[in-house]
């Protein structure tokens, strides 16, 4: 005898929701990981840019040097008193004396010994090196006039770079008003220049601040 009781509807199978939630969480974790990584890279780039800007802003003057143009007479009595023209004799010449003589010619009114000593402070201790290099390369210029560009002393270099009242170590400037006036006279005559500091590359270990940068 058949039963007339209604049969139940077949159940509809729905996919479980837990795997979907786990997948969604995983995607969310991966997105956050990527976001954190990109943020860290961006922060590092910004920090590096700030550091470079700080270094360039504070130290760019080391890459420039203040020089002056002088017309010098390569006096044989100073650079080769023996007249042998040997490399050793030429290398030992008094090229700083040649540069000083050129300064005296540029300022003929300076006669007093103390004033001359103050005038000579315009010259870097390495001022004669450029003259020596030219003489060593071509001894035929001995006895002639040549034009050279030589570095000024560190106090004047700092003055030219805008650190008017300071020495390279941050102390008070040793420049007198007269020394500044001499420097400004050379500048007005177009004999003071600012250029790339080639001595920074070749004389980085020099004891002279204007040469080492």
Residue, then its C-alpha position, 0 to 999 in steps of 0.5 A: x500500500x503506497x503512502x500518500x505522505x509528501x516527500x521532502x524536497x531534495x536539499x540544495x548543496x551550498x559551498x562552505x563559507x569558511x574557505x572563502x573567508x580564509x582566502x579573503x584574509x590571505x589576500x588581505x594579508x598579502x596586500x598589507x605586506x606589499x603596502x608595508x614593503x612599498x612604504x618602507x622603500x619610500x621612506x628609505x628613498x626619502x631619508x636618503x634624499x634628505x641625507x644627500x641634500x644635507x651633505x650637498x647643502x653643507x659641503x658643496x663649497x669643498x668642491x669649489x676653490x678661490x683662485x687669483x690670476x697673477x702675472x709672474x716673472x720667472x726669475x732665474x735667481x729664484x728658480x735656478x740660481x745655479x743655471x744648470x736647469x737640472x730637474x732637481x735644481x728646478x724642483x727646489x726653486x723658490x716659486x713661492x718667492x716668485x709669487x710674492x714678487x708678483x704680488x709686490x708688483x700688483x701692489x707697488x705702494x706696499x713697502x713696509x715690511x709688516x704690510x708686505x708680510x700681511x700682503x703675502x698672506x693672500x697666497x696659499x702655501x701651495x701657490x708656487x706649485x703651479x709655477x713650478x709645474x709649468x717650469x718643470x714642463x717647460x724650462x724655456x719660460x725661465x726669465x719670462x713673464x707668464x700668467x698663472x692661476x693660483x689658490x688663495x690662502x684659506x682665510x680668503x677662500x672662506x671670505x670669498x665663499x661667504x663665511x666673512x667672519x670665520x676661519x675654516x675651523x669656525x673661529x674668528x677671522x684673522x683678516x684685517x680690513x686692509x687684507x680684505x681691501x687688497x682682496x677686494x681690489x684684486x676681485x674688482x680687477x677681475x683677478x679673483x675666481x671661483x672654480x671647481x676645486x681640482x686640488x680636492x682630487x689631487x691634494x685631498x690629504x693636504x694640510x692646507x684647507x684651501x687645497x684639501x677642500 
